[in-house]
Amino acid sequence: MDETYISESRTNIFATDFVSGTSGPTYESAGKTYNGVANANQVFFGFGRTWNFSLRYNF
């Protein structure tokens, strides 16, 4: 219910991809990951718990 999650992503960079393009360390070996996802991705985080309140009055 009260979780932080990724709802949408603009990019698709894997943790096993190279940081500098074609060679060098990967995001995972360089420690540039967040919960197993490369931190170079452009993502939108989802909302945890949201509330809605409505009031109706008839007279």
CHARMM internal coordinates of N, CA and C (Angstrom, degrees):
IC EDIT
DIST 1 N 1 CA 1.4589
DIST 1 CA 1 C 1.5318
ANGL 1 N 1 CA 1 C 111.69
DIST 1 C 2 N 1.3115
ANGL 1 CA 1 C 2 N 117.40
DIHE 1 N 1 CA 1 C 2 N -47.70
DIST 2 N 2 CA 1.4612
ANGL 1 C 2 N 2 CA 120.20
DIHE 1 CA 1 C 2 N 2 CA -176.55
DIST 2 CA 2 C 1.5268
ANGL 2 N 2 CA 2 C 109.52
DIHE 1 C 2 N 2 CA 2 C -109.80
DIST 2 C 3 N 1.3278
ANGL 2 CA 2 C 3 N 116.30
DIHE 2 N 2 CA 2 C 3 N 59.85
DIST 3 N 3 CA 1.4636
ANGL 2 C 3 N 3 CA 123.09
DIHE 2 CA 2 C 3 N 3 CA -175.94
DIST 3 CA 3 C 1.5151
ANGL 3 N 3 CA 3 C 110.84
DIHE 2 C 3 N 3 CA 3 C -105.66
DIST 3 C 4 N 1.3127
ANGL 3 CA 3 C 4 N 115.78
DIHE 3 N 3 CA 3 C 4 N 150.86
DIST 4 N 4 CA 1.4550
ANGL 3 C 4 N 4 CA 122.18
DIHE 3 CA 3 C 4 N 4 CA 169.64
DIST 4 CA 4 C 1.5211
ANGL 4 N 4 CA 4 C 107.06
DIHE 3 C 4 N 4 CA 4 C -97.24
DIST 4 C 5 N 1.3089
ANGL 4 CA 4 C 5 N 116.87
DIHE 4 N 4 CA 4 C 5 N 125.38
DIST 5 N 5 CA 1.4570
ANGL 4 C 5 N 5 CA 119.79
DIHE 4 CA 4 C 5 N 5 CA -177.23
DIST 5 CA 5 C 1.5200
ANGL 5 N 5 CA 5 C 109.85
DIHE 4 C 5 N 5 CA 5 C -144.25
DIST 5 C 6 N 1.3250
ANGL 5 CA 5 C 6 N 116.24
DIHE 5 N 5 CA 5 C 6 N 163.31
DIST 6 N 6 CA 1.4569
ANGL 5 C 6 N 6 CA 122.64
DIHE 5 CA 5 C 6 N 6 CA 178.19
DIST 6 CA 6 C 1.5197
ANGL 6 N 6 CA 6 C 107.37
DIHE 5 C 6 N 6 CA 6 C -93.19
DIST 6 C 7 N 1.3239
ANGL 6 CA 6 C 7 N 116.20
DIHE 6 N 6 CA 6 C 7 N 118.77
DIST 7 N 7 CA 1.4642
ANGL 6 C 7 N 7 CA 119.07
DIHE 6 CA 6 C 7 N 7 CA -177.82
DIST 7 CA 7 C 1.5212
ANGL 7 N 7 CA 7 C 112.31
DIHE 6 C 7 N 7 CA 7 C -92.42
DIST 7 C 8 N 1.3278
ANGL 7 CA 7 C 8 N 117.77
DIHE 7 N 7 CA 7 C 8 N -35.10
DIST 8 N 8 CA 1.4626
ANGL 7 C 8 N 8 CA 122.02
DIHE 7 CA 7 C 8 N 8 CA 179.25
DIST 8 CA 8 C 1.5227
ANGL 8 N 8 CA 8 C 109.52
DIHE 7 C 8 N 8 CA 8 C -144.79
DIST 8 C 9 N 1.3270
ANGL 8 CA 8 C 9 N 115.93
DIHE 8 N 8 CA 8 C 9 N 154.86
DIST 9 N 9 CA 1.4566
ANGL 8 C 9 N 9 CA 120.95
DIHE 8 CA 8 C 9 N 9 CA 178.57
DIST 9 CA 9 C 1.5268
ANGL 9 N 9 CA 9 C 109.31
DIHE 8 C 9 N 9 CA 9 C -136.67
DIST 9 C 10 N 1.3249
ANGL 9 CA 9 C 10 N 115.89
DIHE 9 N 9 CA 9 C 10 N 137.06
DIST 10 N 10 CA 1.4635
ANGL 9 C 10 N 10 CA 120.83
DIHE 9 CA 9 C 10 N 10 CA 177.42
DIST 10 CA 10 C 1.5223
ANGL 10 N 10 CA 10 C 111.77
DIHE 9 C 10 N 10 CA 10 C -89.89
DIST 10 C 11 N 1.3371
ANGL 10 CA 10 C 11 N 117.07
DIHE 10 N 10 CA 10 C 11 N -23.52
DIST 11 N 11 CA 1.4552
ANGL 10 C 11 N 11 CA 121.90
DIHE 10 CA 10 C 11 N 11 CA -177.66
DIST 11 CA 11 C 1.5259
ANGL 11 N 11 CA 11 C 109.85
DIHE 10 C 11 N 11 CA 11 C -124.66
DIST 11 C 12 N 1.3297
ANGL 11 CA 11 C 12 N 115.57
DIHE 11 N 11 CA 11 C 12 N 168.39
DIST 12 N 12 CA 1.4598
ANGL 11 C 12 N 12 CA 121.58
DIHE 11 CA 11 C 12 N 12 CA -177.39
DIST 12 CA 12 C 1.5245
ANGL 12 N 12 CA 12 C 109.36
DIHE 11 C 12 N 12 CA 12 C -136.52
DIST 12 C 13 N 1.3299
ANGL 12 CA 12 C 13 N 116.52
DIHE 12 N 12 CA 12 C 13 N 69.57
DIST 13 N 13 CA 1.4528
ANGL 12 C 13 N 13 CA 122.07
DIHE 12 CA 12 C 13 N 13 CA -179.90
DIST 13 CA 13 C 1.5265
ANGL 13 N 13 CA 13 C 107.84
DIHE 12 C 13 N 13 CA 13 C -101.20
DIST 13 C 14 N 1.3365
ANGL 13 CA 13 C 14 N 115.84
DIHE 13 N 13 CA 13 C 14 N 124.26
DIST 14 N 14 CA 1.4608
ANGL 13 C 14 N 14 CA 121.02
DIHE 13 CA 13 C 14 N 14 CA -178.82
DIST 14 CA 14 C 1.5235
ANGL 14 N 14 CA 14 C 110.13
DIHE 13 C 14 N 14 CA 14 C -86.52
DIST 14 C 15 N 1.3159
ANGL 14 CA 14 C 15 N 116.98
DIHE 14 N 14 CA 14 C 15 N 158.91
DIST 15 N 15 CA 1.4624
ANGL 14 C 15 N 15 CA 121.86
DIHE 14 CA 14 C 15 N 15 CA 178.06
DIST 15 CA 15 C 1.5207
ANGL 15 N 15 CA 15 C 111.32
DIHE 14 C 15 N 15 CA 15 C -66.77
DIST 15 C 16 N 1.3354
ANGL 15 CA 15 C 16 N 117.15
DIHE 15 N 15 CA 15 C 16 N -22.51
DIST 16 N 16 CA 1.4648
ANGL 15 C 16 N 16 CA 120.72
DIHE 15 CA 15 C 16 N 16 CA -179.82
DIST 16 CA 16 C 1.5264
ANGL 16 N 16 CA 16 C 113.02
DIHE 15 C 16 N 16 CA 16 C -90.89
DIST 16 C 17 N 1.3238
ANGL 16 CA 16 C 17 N 118.18
DIHE 16 N 16 CA 16 C 17 N 1.65
DIST 17 N 17 CA 1.4702
ANGL 16 C 17 N 17 CA 121.04
DIHE 16 CA 16 C 17 N 17 CA 176.05
DIST 17 CA 17 C 1.5246
ANGL 17 N 17 CA 17 C 109.94
DIHE 16 C 17 N 17 CA 17 C -76.99
DIST 17 C 18 N 1.3336
ANGL 17 CA 17 C 18 N 115.90
DIHE 17 N 17 CA 17 C 18 N 155.51
DIST 18 N 18 CA 1.4602
ANGL 17 C 18 N 18 CA 121.16
DIHE 17 CA 17 C 18 N 18 CA 179.27
DIST 18 CA 18 C 1.5231
ANGL 18 N 18 CA 18 C 110.81
DIHE 17 C 18 N 18 CA 18 C -76.05
DIST 18 C 19 N 1.3269
ANGL 18 CA 18 C 19 N 115.71
DIHE 18 N 18 CA 18 C 19 N 143.69
DIST 19 N 19 CA 1.4596
ANGL 18 C 19 N 19 CA 121.33
DIHE 18 CA 18 C 19 N 19 CA -178.36
DIST 19 CA 19 C 1.5153
ANGL 19 N 19 CA 19 C 111.20
DIHE 18 C 19 N 19 CA 19 C -68.29
DIST 19 C 20 N 1.3277
ANGL 19 CA 19 C 20 N 117.32
DIHE 19 N 19 CA 19 C 20 N -43.67
DIST 20 N 20 CA 1.4662
ANGL 19 C 20 N 20 CA 120.72
DIHE 19 CA 19 C 20 N 20 CA -173.60
DIST 20 CA 20 C 1.5263
ANGL 20 N 20 CA 20 C 113.39
DIHE 19 C 20 N 20 CA 20 C -98.07
DIST 20 C 21 N 1.3013
ANGL 20 CA 20 C 21 N 118.13
DIHE 20 N 20 CA 20 C 21 N 17.81
DIST 21 N 21 CA 1.4582
ANGL 20 C 21 N 21 CA 119.61
DIHE 20 CA 20 C 21 N 21 CA 177.45
DIST 21 CA 21 C 1.5119
ANGL 21 N 21 CA 21 C 113.82
DIHE 20 C 21 N 21 CA 21 C 112.12
DIST 21 C 22 N 1.3547
ANGL 21 CA 21 C 22 N 117.04
DIHE 21 N 21 CA 21 C 22 N -88.67
DIST 22 N 22 CA 1.4593
ANGL 21 C 22 N 22 CA 119.06
DIHE 21 CA 21 C 22 N 22 CA -172.07
DIST 22 CA 22 C 1.5221
ANGL 22 N 22 CA 22 C 114.36
DIHE 21 C 22 N 22 CA 22 C -110.50
DIST 22 C 23 N 1.3214
ANGL 22 CA 22 C 23 N 119.14
DIHE 22 N 22 CA 22 C 23 N -13.45
DIST 23 N 23 CA 1.4648
ANGL 22 C 23 N 23 CA 120.30
DIHE 22 CA 22 C 23 N 23 CA 178.82
DIST 23 CA 23 C 1.5180
ANGL 23 N 23 CA 23 C 109.18
DIHE 22 C 23 N 23 CA 23 C -152.87
DIST 23 C 24 N 1.3249
ANGL 23 CA 23 C 24 N 115.01
DIHE 23 N 23 CA 23 C 24 N 167.52
DIST 24 N 24 CA 1.4483
ANGL 23 C 24 N 24 CA 120.61
DIHE 23 CA 23 C 24 N 24 CA -179.93
DIST 24 CA 24 C 1.5152
ANGL 24 N 24 CA 24 C 110.67
DIHE 23 C 24 N 24 CA 24 C 107.96
DIST 24 C 25 N 1.3292
ANGL 24 CA 24 C 25 N 116.95
DIHE 24 N 24 CA 24 C 25 N -163.34
DIST 25 N 25 CA 1.4616
ANGL 24 C 25 N 25 CA 119.49
DIHE 24 CA 24 C 25 N 25 CA -177.79
DIST 25 CA 25 C 1.5430
ANGL 25 N 25 CA 25 C 111.82
DIHE 24 C 25 N 25 CA 25 C -73.90
DIST 25 C 26 N 1.3094
ANGL 25 CA 25 C 26 N 115.25
DIHE 25 N 25 CA 25 C 26 N 154.12
DIST 26 N 26 CA 1.4636
ANGL 25 C 26 N 26 CA 120.13
DIHE 25 CA 25 C 26 N 26 CA 174.66
DIST 26 CA 26 C 1.5272
ANGL 26 N 26 CA 26 C 108.51
DIHE 25 C 26 N 26 CA 26 C -86.67
DIST 26 C 27 N 1.3119
ANGL 26 CA 26 C 27 N 116.60
DIHE 26 N 26 CA 26 C 27 N 167.13
DIST 27 N 27 CA 1.4655
ANGL 26 C 27 N 27 CA 120.48
DIHE 26 CA 26 C 27 N 27 CA 177.59
DIST 27 CA 27 C 1.5258
ANGL 27 N 27 CA 27 C 110.70
DIHE 26 C 27 N 27 CA 27 C -60.44
DIST 27 C 28 N 1.3233
ANGL 27 CA 27 C 28 N 115.99
DIHE 27 N 27 CA 27 C 28 N -37.47
DIST 28 N 28 CA 1.4603
ANGL 27 C 28 N 28 CA 120.77
DIHE 27 CA 27 C 28 N 28 CA -179.04
DIST 28 CA 28 C 1.5299
ANGL 28 N 28 CA 28 C 111.38
DIHE 27 C 28 N 28 CA 28 C -67.94
DIST 28 C 29 N 1.3367
ANGL 28 CA 28 C 29 N 117.65
DIHE 28 N 28 CA 28 C 29 N -45.46
DIST 29 N 29 CA 1.4672
ANGL 28 C 29 N 29 CA 120.05
DIHE 28 CA 28 C 29 N 29 CA -179.23
DIST 29 CA 29 C 1.5271
ANGL 29 N 29 CA 29 C 112.15
DIHE 28 C 29 N 29 CA 29 C -72.18
DIST 29 C 30 N 1.3160
ANGL 29 CA 29 C 30 N 117.48
DIHE 29 N 29 CA 29 C 30 N -25.28
DIST 30 N 30 CA 1.4647
ANGL 29 C 30 N 30 CA 121.07
DIHE 29 CA 29 C 30 N 30 CA 177.38
DIST 30 CA 30 C 1.5222
ANGL 30 N 30 CA 30 C 112.26
DIHE 29 C 30 N 30 CA 30 C -84.32
DIST 30 C 31 N 1.3401
ANGL 30 CA 30 C 31 N 117.26
DIHE 30 N 30 CA 30 C 31 N -6.47
DIST 31 N 31 CA 1.4622
ANGL 30 C 31 N 31 CA 120.36
DIHE 30 CA 30 C 31 N 31 CA 179.90
DIST 31 CA 31 C 1.5131
ANGL 31 N 31 CA 31 C 113.22
DIHE 30 C 31 N 31 CA 31 C 76.99
DIST 31 C 32 N 1.3049
ANGL 31 CA 31 C 32 N 117.43
DIHE 31 N 31 CA 31 C 32 N 22.96
DIST 32 N 32 CA 1.4670
ANGL 31 C 32 N 32 CA 121.34
DIHE 31 CA 31 C 32 N 32 CA -178.56
DIST 32 CA 32 C 1.5259
ANGL 32 N 32 CA 32 C 110.22
DIHE 31 C 32 N 32 CA 32 C -103.15
DIST 32 C 33 N 1.3353
ANGL 32 CA 32 C 33 N 115.31
DIHE 32 N 32 CA 32 C 33 N 57.84
DIST 33 N 33 CA 1.4630
ANGL 32 C 33 N 33 CA 120.52
DIHE 32 CA 32 C 33 N 33 CA 178.27
DIST 33 CA 33 C 1.5166
ANGL 33 N 33 CA 33 C 109.59
DIHE 32 C 33 N 33 CA 33 C -130.97
DIST 33 C 34 N 1.3094
ANGL 33 CA 33 C 34 N 115.54
DIHE 33 N 33 CA 33 C 34 N 156.47
DIST 34 N 34 CA 1.4624
ANGL 33 C 34 N 34 CA 122.89
DIHE 33 CA 33 C 34 N 34 CA 174.38
DIST 34 CA 34 C 1.5252
ANGL 34 N 34 CA 34 C 106.76
DIHE 33 C 34 N 34 CA 34 C -129.11
DIST 34 C 35 N 1.3124
ANGL 34 CA 34 C 35 N 117.03
DIHE 34 N 34 CA 34 C 35 N 109.84
DIST 35 N 35 CA 1.4687
ANGL 34 C 35 N 35 CA 123.25
DIHE 34 CA 34 C 35 N 35 CA -177.09
DIST 35 CA 35 C 1.5267
ANGL 35 N 35 CA 35 C 111.82
DIHE 34 C 35 N 35 CA 35 C 53.07
DIST 35 C 36 N 1.3297
ANGL 35 CA 35 C 36 N 117.22
DIHE 35 N 35 CA 35 C 36 N 41.55
DIST 36 N 36 CA 1.4544
ANGL 35 C 36 N 36 CA 121.69
DIHE 35 CA 35 C 36 N 36 CA 176.92
DIST 36 CA 36 C 1.5109
ANGL 36 N 36 CA 36 C 115.10
DIHE 35 C 36 N 36 CA 36 C 83.81
DIST 36 C 37 N 1.3268
ANGL 36 CA 36 C 37 N 118.52
DIHE 36 N 36 CA 36 C 37 N 3.34
DIST 37 N 37 CA 1.4650
ANGL 36 C 37 N 37 CA 123.29
DIHE 36 CA 36 C 37 N 37 CA 179.83
DIST 37 CA 37 C 1.5231
ANGL 37 N 37 CA 37 C 108.02
DIHE 36 C 37 N 37 CA 37 C -113.24
DIST 37 C 38 N 1.3420
ANGL 37 CA 37 C 38 N 116.98
DIHE 37 N 37 CA 37 C 38 N 135.90
DIST 38 N 38 CA 1.4698
ANGL 37 C 38 N 38 CA 120.60
DIHE 37 CA 37 C 38 N 38 CA 179.51
DIST 38 CA 38 C 1.5288
ANGL 38 N 38 CA 38 C 109.76
DIHE 37 C 38 N 38 CA 38 C -61.29
DIST 38 C 39 N 1.3276
ANGL 38 CA 38 C 39 N 116.57
DIHE 38 N 38 CA 38 C 39 N 134.76
DIST 39 N 39 CA 1.4654
ANGL 38 C 39 N 39 CA 119.62
DIHE 38 CA 38 C 39 N 39 CA -175.75
DIST 39 CA 39 C 1.5232
ANGL 39 N 39 CA 39 C 113.14
DIHE 38 C 39 N 39 CA 39 C -80.25
DIST 39 C 40 N 1.3245
ANGL 39 CA 39 C 40 N 119.20
DIHE 39 N 39 CA 39 C 40 N 2.96
DIST 40 N 40 CA 1.4600
ANGL 39 C 40 N 40 CA 121.92
DIHE 39 CA 39 C 40 N 40 CA 175.68
DIST 40 CA 40 C 1.5313
ANGL 40 N 40 CA 40 C 111.78
DIHE 39 C 40 N 40 CA 40 C -85.68
DIST 40 C 41 N 1.3234
ANGL 40 CA 40 C 41 N 117.70
DIHE 40 N 40 CA 40 C 41 N -7.07
DIST 41 N 41 CA 1.4641
ANGL 40 C 41 N 41 CA 121.08
DIHE 40 CA 40 C 41 N 41 CA 178.39
DIST 41 CA 41 C 1.5206
ANGL 41 N 41 CA 41 C 110.70
DIHE 40 C 41 N 41 CA 41 C -69.70
DIST 41 C 42 N 1.3083
ANGL 41 CA 41 C 42 N 115.25
DIHE 41 N 41 CA 41 C 42 N 149.77
DIST 42 N 42 CA 1.4643
ANGL 41 C 42 N 42 CA 121.22
DIHE 41 CA 41 C 42 N 42 CA 175.62
DIST 42 CA 42 C 1.5247
ANGL 42 N 42 CA 42 C 106.79
DIHE 41 C 42 N 42 CA 42 C -102.96
DIST 42 C 43 N 1.3287
ANGL 42 CA 42 C 43 N 115.54
DIHE 42 N 42 CA 42 C 43 N 109.67
DIST 43 N 43 CA 1.4595
ANGL 42 C 43 N 43 CA 120.58
DIHE 42 CA 42 C 43 N 43 CA -173.83
DIST 43 CA 43 C 1.5208
ANGL 43 N 43 CA 43 C 110.73
DIHE 42 C 43 N 43 CA 43 C -128.42
DIST 43 C 44 N 1.3174
ANGL 43 CA 43 C 44 N 114.92
DIHE 43 N 43 CA 43 C 44 N 163.19
DIST 44 N 44 CA 1.4564
ANGL 43 C 44 N 44 CA 123.17
DIHE 43 CA 43 C 44 N 44 CA 172.82
DIST 44 CA 44 C 1.5223
ANGL 44 N 44 CA 44 C 107.56
DIHE 43 C 44 N 44 CA 44 C -114.63
DIST 44 C 45 N 1.3165
ANGL 44 CA 44 C 45 N 116.43
DIHE 44 N 44 CA 44 C 45 N 124.96
DIST 45 N 45 CA 1.4473
ANGL 44 C 45 N 45 CA 120.37
DIHE 44 CA 44 C 45 N 45 CA 178.88
DIST 45 CA 45 C 1.5247
ANGL 45 N 45 CA 45 C 109.66
DIHE 44 C 45 N 45 CA 45 C -82.81
DIST 45 C 46 N 1.3144
ANGL 45 CA 45 C 46 N 115.32
DIHE 45 N 45 CA 45 C 46 N 143.91
DIST 46 N 46 CA 1.4580
ANGL 45 C 46 N 46 CA 121.17
DIHE 45 CA 45 C 46 N 46 CA 179.09
DIST 46 CA 46 C 1.5158
ANGL 46 N 46 CA 46 C 110.82
DIHE 45 C 46 N 46 CA 46 C -84.94
DIST 46 C 47 N 1.3003
ANGL 46 CA 46 C 47 N 115.13
DIHE 46 N 46 CA 46 C 47 N 160.30
DIST 47 N 47 CA 1.4561
ANGL 46 C 47 N 47 CA 120.60
DIHE 46 CA 46 C 47 N 47 CA 177.91
DIST 47 CA 47 C 1.5180
ANGL 47 N 47 CA 47 C 109.23
DIHE 46 C 47 N 47 CA 47 C -80.94
DIST 47 C 48 N 1.2990
ANGL 47 CA 47 C 48 N 116.13
DIHE 47 N 47 CA 47 C 48 N 145.49
DIST 48 N 48 CA 1.4515
ANGL 47 C 48 N 48 CA 120.58
DIHE 47 CA 47 C 48 N 48 CA 176.58
DIST 48 CA 48 C 1.5182
ANGL 48 N 48 CA 48 C 109.79
DIHE 47 C 48 N 48 CA 48 C -74.84
DIST 48 C 49 N 1.2709
ANGL 48 CA 48 C 49 N 117.11
DIHE 48 N 48 CA 48 C 49 N -109.19
DIST 49 N 49 CA 1.4536
ANGL 48 C 49 N 49 CA 122.35
DIHE 48 CA 48 C 49 N 49 CA -179.07
DIST 49 CA 49 C 1.5247
ANGL 49 N 49 CA 49 C 109.06
DIHE 48 C 49 N 49 CA 49 C -91.49
DIST 49 C 50 N 1.2908
ANGL 49 CA 49 C 50 N 117.27
DIHE 49 N 49 CA 49 C 50 N 126.86
DIST 50 N 50 CA 1.4649
ANGL 49 C 50 N 50 CA 121.90
DIHE 49 CA 49 C 50 N 50 CA 176.39
DIST 50 CA 50 C 1.5167
ANGL 50 N 50 CA 50 C 109.27
DIHE 49 C 50 N 50 CA 50 C -118.01
DIST 50 C 51 N 1.2940
ANGL 50 CA 50 C 51 N 115.52
DIHE 50 N 50 CA 50 C 51 N 155.54
DIST 51 N 51 CA 1.4584
ANGL 50 C 51 N 51 CA 121.26
DIHE 50 CA 50 C 51 N 51 CA -177.73
DIST 51 CA 51 C 1.5187
ANGL 51 N 51 CA 51 C 109.77
DIHE 50 C 51 N 51 CA 51 C -125.97
DIST 51 C 52 N 1.3016
ANGL 51 CA 51 C 52 N 115.10
DIHE 51 N 51 CA 51 C 52 N 151.00
DIST 52 N 52 CA 1.4531
ANGL 51 C 52 N 52 CA 121.97
DIHE 51 CA 51 C 52 N 52 CA 175.15
DIST 52 CA 52 C 1.5186
ANGL 52 N 52 CA 52 C 107.77
DIHE 51 C 52 N 52 CA 52 C -137.81
DIST 52 C 53 N 1.3097
ANGL 52 CA 52 C 53 N 116.50
DIHE 52 N 52 CA 52 C 53 N 131.18
DIST 53 N 53 CA 1.4521
ANGL 52 C 53 N 53 CA 121.24
DIHE 52 CA 52 C 53 N 53 CA -179.49
DIST 53 CA 53 C 1.5120
ANGL 53 N 53 CA 53 C 108.09
DIHE 52 C 53 N 53 CA 53 C -125.70
DIST 53 C 54 N 1.3026
ANGL 53 CA 53 C 54 N 116.10
DIHE 53 N 53 CA 53 C 54 N 135.12
DIST 54 N 54 CA 1.4527
ANGL 53 C 54 N 54 CA 120.91
DIHE 53 CA 53 C 54 N 54 CA -179.44
DIST 54 CA 54 C 1.5222
ANGL 54 N 54 CA 54 C 108.76
DIHE 53 C 54 N 54 CA 54 C -132.61
DIST 54 C 55 N 1.3129
ANGL 54 CA 54 C 55 N 115.33
DIHE 54 N 54 CA 54 C 55 N 142.71
DIST 55 N 55 CA 1.4557
ANGL 54 C 55 N 55 CA 121.15
DIHE 54 CA 54 C 55 N 55 CA 178.67
DIST 55 CA 55 C 1.5177
ANGL 55 N 55 CA 55 C 107.84
DIHE 54 C 55 N 55 CA 55 C -133.41
DIST 55 C 56 N 1.3159
ANGL 55 CA 55 C 56 N 115.84
DIHE 55 N 55 CA 55 C 56 N 130.47
DIST 56 N 56 CA 1.4538
ANGL 55 C 56 N 56 CA 120.61
DIHE 55 CA 55 C 56 N 56 CA -179.52
DIST 56 CA 56 C 1.5226
ANGL 56 N 56 CA 56 C 108.19
DIHE 55 C 56 N 56 CA 56 C -125.98
DIST 56 C 57 N 1.3139
ANGL 56 CA 56 C 57 N 115.08
DIHE 56 N 56 CA 56 C 57 N 133.85
DIST 57 N 57 CA 1.4617
ANGL 56 C 57 N 57 CA 119.95
DIHE 56 CA 56 C 57 N 57 CA -177.60
DIST 57 CA 57 C 1.5246
ANGL 57 N 57 CA 57 C 107.60
DIHE 56 C 57 N 57 CA 57 C -133.20
DIST 57 C 58 N 1.3028
ANGL 57 CA 57 C 58 N 117.46
DIHE 57 N 57 CA 57 C 58 N 121.95
DIST 58 N 58 CA 1.4742
ANGL 57 C 58 N 58 CA 123.38
DIHE 57 CA 57 C 58 N 58 CA 177.42
DIST 58 CA 58 C 1.5240
ANGL 58 N 58 CA 58 C 109.01
DIHE 57 C 58 N 58 CA 58 C -110.66
DIST 58 C 59 N 1.3172
ANGL 58 CA 58 C 59 N 117.14
DIHE 58 N 58 CA 58 C 59 N 136.93
DIST 59 N 59 CA 1.4704
ANGL 58 C 59 N 59 CA 120.36
DIHE 58 CA 58 C 59 N 59 CA 174.54
DIST 59 CA 59 C 1.4996
ANGL 59 N 59 CA 59 C 110.76
DIHE 58 C 59 N 59 CA 59 C -143.59
END
COOR INIT
IC SEED 1 N 1 CA 1 C
IC BUILD
